[in-house]
Amino acid sequence: MNILDYAASVPTPADWTAAFQQAIADLRTRGGGTLIVPAGDYPTGAIRLYDNMTLHIESGAVLRFHQDASAFPLIDLEFEGIAGLAHQPCIYAEHAKNVTITGYGTLDGQGSYWWTRQRAGQNAHPRPYLVCFNHCEHVTLENVTLTNSPAWTVHPLYCRNVVIRGLNIKNPADSPNTDGIDPDGCQDVRIHDCTIDVGDDCIAIKSGTEDTPNRQVCERIIIAGRPSPPPPATSCMGTAAWCWAAKCPAASATSWCPPACSTRQTAASASKPGAGAAARWRESS
């Protein structure tokens, strides 16, 4: 299925939200399938995926998420370990199986709208993640570019069997809380061959906080690059290359191969908790 099949319903100025919703609804009646997004610019609100769906974003395609809080409805979702109402992530799946986002296109969260509101204390509810899988199984996210995330960029939450590979994640150095990849309470996750340049932690392995209602440990998390000569395949630039998240109660049976990572000590990040720990890890690796 091609999103251009629904172009007739797109208003002027362009808003592809309803087109994506209808295309996904049609796929759902078929039990799943692939939605192809060819090269072009697609302004849109929040998108939700369901069982057995692949969102294939071709090279030259940009999903540009609206700078408007009303385009991201409030849902029940943990944000930084605290349960409550939060804005729906730009791309979201919940209690779904066999969900894939792939292709060489771009997801642009246009996060400056949210960052400005955050600094001014104007966000009544937590900002949307760029991509969040919540209680999902058999998830794949590969090759896409993700940029300008409103908050954390990729957030698997209570998921099993997750593959994240070949991503290019880039958020400005001064963007608040724009972690790269944050598995939280997940099992069997492999992260490899990604390039991450963000305003906070590049990869943070989490298991909730003291305020999380039903904390789960992370288990069997692998972070790796190819065992090849430089330049390595997995590279990170942020306030922390990778870390066990603060207040993380436990993460067990986790193995990893150190990627090529470095930390960025900006005026905004130098005083952040954990920045020194990240630097010490780099020096000892």
N, C-alpha and C positions, 0 to 999 in steps of 0.2 A: 504494500500500500504506500502511496506517495502523498505527502502532505499537500502537494500542488493540486491534487484531485479535489481539495476543499477550498481552493483559492477564491471561488465565486462568493463564498460567505464572508470574506475578509472586508471589513469596512475601510473607509478612508477618513483620517489617516490610518495607516495599517495597524491592525491589532489581530494577531493570529491566535489569540487565546481560545475563542470559540471553535476555530478550525481544528486546533489540537484536541480539544475536548471531544469533538464529534468523531474525529478519526480514531481516537483511543476508545471511545464507546463502541464504534463499529468493530474494532479489533476484539474488544472484550466479548461481543456477541459470538465471535468465531472461535473463542477459546484462546486467543492470543495471535501473535504474528509480528511482523516487522513493519515499522513505520519509517519510511525513508524521508529524510529532509535534505533536498539537493541544495547546491550552492545558492546563496541569497541571504537577505537580511530578514529576520523574523522577530519583530517586537511581540512579546507575549507576557501574560501573567503566569501564575503557577501552573505546573503540569504534574499530573499524577499518573503513574504507571501501575499496571496490574499483572496478574499471573501470565507467564509465558509470553512476555512482550520484549521486543528489542526496539530501542530508539536508535536509528542509524543516522548519524549526522555527517553528511559528506563534506569533503574538503571544500572550503569556501562558504560553507553555511555557518551563520551566526545566529544563535538564539539569544536575543537581547531582552533581558527581563525588565519589566516596567519599573520606573522609579515612582511608585505609587503604592502606599501601604494597602489600599483597598484591593489591589490585584492579588493579594496573598492572604486568603481568609484565615481566621483564627481556628486552630485545631488543638486538641490535647496532645502535647508533645513535650518530652523532657528537653530542657535547654540547660546545658552545662550541669546536668545531673539533677536539676530541679523540675519536678512535674508541674504542669500548669498549661495555660493557654499561651500559644506562640504562633507567630505567622507561619503559614505553611511553607516549607522549603520550595525553592524554585522548581526543582524536580524531586518528586517524592514517591515512595512506595511503602506500603504498610501491610504486614502479614501477607506478603506476596512471595511466589516461588518462580525461579527461572526468569529473572529480570536482567536485561543487559542494556547498557548504553555504550555505543561504540562509534567508530568513524573518526575522521581527522578534522572535523569541524570544531566550532567554539561555542562554549556556554559563557555568556557575559552577564554577570549578576548586576552590573551597573551599581556597585555598592556605595558609591560616593553619596548617594541620597541617604542611605541608611547610616553611614559613618557620621555625616553631618548631624543628623538627628540624634545619634547616640551621644556625641560630644556635647550637644545642647540639652541633653536630658529629655528629649521629645518622644522617645520610643516608649509608648505605654505598655507594649508587649515585646518579647524578645524578637530579634531580627530573624529573617529566614536563613537557613543554611542554603548553600547553592545546590548541593545534592545530598539527600538523606534517604537511607534505606532503614526502615524501622521494623524489627521482627521479621526479617526476610531470610530466605534460604536460596542458595545457588544464585549469587549475584556476581555479575561481571561488569567492570567499568574499564574501558581500554581506549587508549590512543587520543582521546579528545583533549582539547585545550580548555582549561577552566580559569577564568580571570575575573577580577573585581568582585569577589564573593562578599555578600553583605555581612556574613559572619563566618563560621567554620566552612571550609570549602567542600570536603567530602566527609560525611559522617555516617558510617555504618553503626547502627544502634541495635544491640541484641540480635545480631545476625549470625548465620552459620554458612560456611563455605562461600567465602568472598574472594574474588580475584580482582586486584587493582593493578593494572600494568600499562606502561607506556604513556602515562598522563603527563601533560605539561601544565603545571599550576603556577599562576603568577598573580600576586596581589601586591599593591604598593607597600613599601617598607613601613609607612606610618598608618596603615589601615588597622583599625582596632579588632583584635580577636579573630583574625582571619587565618586560623590554622589551616594547614594543607590537608592532611588526612588524619582523622581521629576515630579509630575503632573503639567502641565503648561496649563492654560486656559481650564481646563477640568471640566466636570460636572458629578455628580453621580459616585464617585470613592470610593471604599472600599478597605482599606489596612489592612490586619490583619494576625496574627500568623506568622510573618516574623522575621528572625534573620539577623541583619545588622551590619557588622563590616567593616568600610570603611575609606578612607583617607580624607573625607570631610563630608558634611552634610549627615546624614542618610536618612532623609526624608525632602524635601524642597518643599513647596507648592508655585508655581510661577504663575505669570500672566504677563510674559514678562518684558521688561524694557522700558525706555524712547525711545529706538531706535527700538522697535518692531512695525512693520507697522500697524497691526490690533490686538491690545491687547484684550484679553478676560479674564473676571474674572473666578476664580475657584469657583465652587458652589457645596455644598453638598458633601464634602470630609470627609470620616470617617476613622480614624486611631484607630484600636482597637486590643485588645487581649482578650483571654477568661477570664471571671470573676472567675478565679479559684485560689487556693492557689499557692504560689511560687513553682517552678520557673514559671514566667509568660510566656505566649506564644509568645509575641512580645517583642523582646529585640534589643537594638541598642547600638553600640559603634562607636563613630566618633567625629569629631570636634564639631558637633551640633547634638543632638538627633533628634530634628525636628525643623523646623523654617518656618516662613514666609520669603521668599527669599528677599534679599536686592533689593531695587528698585522695589519691587512688588507694582503695583498701587492699587490693590484691590483684596480681596478675601472675598466672602460673603456667608452667610448661611452655614457655615461649622461647623460640630460637630465632636467631637472626644472623645475617652476614652484614658487617658494617658497610653502608654505602659511603660514597665520597661526599662528605658534608662539611659545611662551615657555618659559623654563626655570624650574625650581623649585629654589632653593638652600636645602635643609634642612641641618640639622646633619649628617645622615648622608650627604648628597650633595655638600656643599661641597668636601670634600677628595678627591672621586673624580677619577681621571684623565679628562680630556676635558670636564669640566664647564665649565671656563673657555673652551674652544674653542667649545662650544655657545653660551655667552653672547656671545662675540665675533661668531659668525655672526649672532645675533639683532640685535646692534647695527649690523651692516653691511648687513643686508637691507633 
